[in-house]
Amino acid sequence: MRRLRNRLALTGLRWRLAGWVAVVVLLCTGISFVAVYRGTGTQVRQQIDKEISGDAGDLAHDLALSRSASPARVSRAANSYVRDQSFAASSTVLFALVPGAAPSTNRPELFSQSAPDDNETAAQQAQENRLSRRLLTVADGYSTLALPDLGMLRVLKRSVRLHGGLRVTVGVGEPLSAVRHAQAGVARAFILAGILALALALLASYLIGTRVSRPLRRMAAVAARVDAGDLHPRIHDPGGQGHEVRVLAESFNRMLDRLTEAFAGQRAFVADASHELRTPLTVIRGQLEVLAAQSAPSAAEVRRVEYLVLAEIARMTRLVDELLLLAKSEQTQFLRVEPIDLAPFVSELWDGASLIADRRFELGPLPPGTLQADPDRLAQALRNLLDNAIAHTTPEHGLVRLQVTALAGQRVRFAVEDDGPGIDATQRERVFDRLHRTDAARDRATGGAGLGLAIVRAIAEAHGGSVVAEASPEGGARLALELAGFVAAAAAGPQAEGPRPVTSGRRV
């Protein structure tokens, strides 16, 4: 059975469709045949029952007209009726059983103990005689008997009370060969019609399967080319193939577009990451070669090389950690969501971030409430936004501001603003790409690896939120992180304390 299923799985769609249509046609034809076959037999039997009922009624009526109580006279009347009928030349059996008289019938051999016929043994004749006697012993009403030389016989027996209380049994039998012939005709007609219908169904289903599977075969060919590494082929002009196939083709093309973009981005990412790692490795190698070229390097030279090597190693470590974090952002275990008391959480984060640089730090009012989020990831995203603002502002006078706003729909918005050079409108969508820098001339020592904002977007998307880059009212950039799951505190008064300026990393 498993081997058969495996073979069917390897068969083409057209042949499988044709096979299933053939099975359905055969099943429907078989059900129709059984219904018509049995219905025809039932209808013919009912017609036979109606005919023998009429014949039995006529015989009983004729005997009743004799108005005689003598069995002999009733028997003669019955014989006269039987002789006057045309049953002798037909297969219909007509008989009347009068007490004290011989049966009156057009088939006397059925009611007598006949001697063996030609080519029959005594045992065979005895068997026929026993079957014939069943006509005498069968109960009144309709019954079906198997009689010699007649086959299956439909019999109706009735008891009739005549003049003087004489009870006579009349009966009529009709062979069921008409039923057999009618059902045989139905079987022949169904066999011929079934063969023709099956052939037409196979042909039609094969042609339909060919037409329906044509776009699928084209998709399979395109998929084979994609599997071989070619992402350029597309399925063109699927419009005439029906809505479902058109939707499938368009989805397939969009999937290939996304794959092309993903592979291109992956290749660019790998190239940029390799370049980022190659630079510190080159610096480390060069410094070690310089140190090794000296026969007796001074302690100051050794410390200088040590400082540079440790700085480059730290840079590579940060880059690898950020790359691993981005890789983990696609896993389901990336977040550990829990309720966060928003105001204390942001205040504590702000107190730590405002001490790392000499800027004018301003924290806006904080809405009281709780936020469903991962506190570690959220803190990391906000620190990256603040680090980005610090990197693009000037010491002492540069402005870094954090605004936290509760929005409708249980959402909250974290906006980090600065008064730096800002972000060009054409670059605002790309600043969140991995290893992307808006200023290509800025060296890596101050600009980082270009993964901070990419990490922010990964954290935002993992929370079901978003991050956008906009223009700041201060002339610089505004990076806004928006998350869902904020529940404002009930009976809250005014928002938390107003803006808190900080100068040189210290709150005034």
Secondary structure by P-SEA (a helix, b strand, c coil): caaaaaaaaaccaaaaaaaaaaaaaaaaaaaaaaaaaaaaaaaaaaaaaaaaaaaaaaaaaaaaacccccaaaaaaaaaaaaaacccccccbbbbbbccccccccccccccccccccccccaaaaaaaaaaaaccccccccccccccccccccbbbbbbbbcccbbbbbbbbbbbaaaaaaaaaaaaaaaaaaaaaaaaaaaaaaaaaaaaaaaaaaaaaaaaaaaaaccccccccccccccaaaaaaaaaaaaaaaaaaaaaaaaaaaaaaaaaaaaaaaaaaaaaaaaaaacccccaaaaaaaaaaaaaaaaaaaaaaaaaaaaaaccccccccccccccaaaaaaaaaaaaaccccbbbbcccccccccccaaaaaaaaaaaaaaaaaacccccbbbbbbbbbbcccbbbbbbbbcccccccccccccccccccccccccccccccccaaaaaaaaaaaaccbbbbbbbcccbbbbbbbbcccccccccccccccbbbbcccccc
